[in-house]
């Protein structure tokens, strides 16, 4: 077992404070004709994250897939975002991109939960 502080190189807190459990992350694909950034210098966990984020994934999903604490996962995600290899979208930005929040649906879910 590798200790979390080894994976994060001794860092105990993420540099970014905008990553929540439901922040959606996606691997950045280089534009056509642009060189692919080298991933050799990345840690194995970084490479797993990039492979997993080929399809959008939330921070909580990634932490579960890696079997790492969320705080450690956020540090690794911050590294990849800083290198321009990942993009992060806040949950409301995702909802807005898909046509907006359906308040009727949210109200129906709320009412259904209250009836339980």
N, C-alpha and C positions, 0 to 999 in steps of 0.2 A: 504494500500500500504506500502510495506517495502522499506525503503530508501536504495539506493545502498551502501552507506557507512556502513550500518548495515550488509548487506550481505557479504561485503568484510572485515568486522571487522576493518573498518577505513582506509584500504589501498586504495590509489588513483591511483596507477600505478602498472602494472604487473611486477613481478620480471624477467620474460622472455621477451626478445625483439625479439625473432625469430618467434612468432606467427603472421601470416598475416591473412587476411580475407579468404584466400583460403587454409590455412594449414588444412590438413585432420587429424582428430582424431579418434581413435578407442579404445574401452574398452579392457583392457588387461584381458585375460582369464587365470586363473591359470592352470599350467600343471596338467595332470592327477595325482591324489593322493596328490597334494599340497592343503593345506587348503585355503578356500576362505577368503580373508581379510574382516574384519568386516566393515560394512558400517553404523553402528549405530551412530557413532560419526560424520558422515557427515551431512552437511546441506541439506535441501530438494532440493536446486538447484543442489548440487553436485550429488545427487542420480538421478535427472532427466537427467543430462548430461551423467552419466554412462549408463543409460537405453537407451538414444537416440544414444549413440556411439556404441551400439552393432553392428550397421551397420555404416561404415565410414561416417563421416559428417564433413563439413567445419566449420570453426569458425563463418562465417557469418550466416550459417544455424542455428547453435546452439544459437547465439544471438537472432535471429528472433524467434526461438522456445520458448526461455525463456522470450522473451519480455523484454530484458535487454540491456543496452548499450554495445557495443562491448568491451569497456575498462573494464567493470565489468566482462563480460564473460571471457575475457582473464585472469583476476586475478583468477577466479574460476578454469579455465582450468589449470593454472599453479600449483594450489594446488594439483589437481588430478595427474598431470604429476609427480610432486615431490614425491607423495606417491606411484608412480608406478602403478596407477590404469588406466592411459591412456597413449597411445603412440601418438606422433605427427610426421607427415611426411610432409616434404616440398613438394610443388606441383611438382617440377621437379623429386623428388624421386618417386612420384606416376606415373608420365609419364614414367620414366625409367623402372619401374617394369612392366608396361603394354606393353613393347616392344619399348619404345622410342617415341620421338616426331615425328609426321608425318609432315615434313616441307611442303610437297605438299598440305596437307589439310589446314595447316595454311595459305599458300599463296592463296589458293582458297577462304578462308574466307575473307582474307584481300582484295582481288580483288572484291569480291562480295560486301563488305562494301563500297568500293570506288565507285562502280557503283550506290549506293543508293544516 
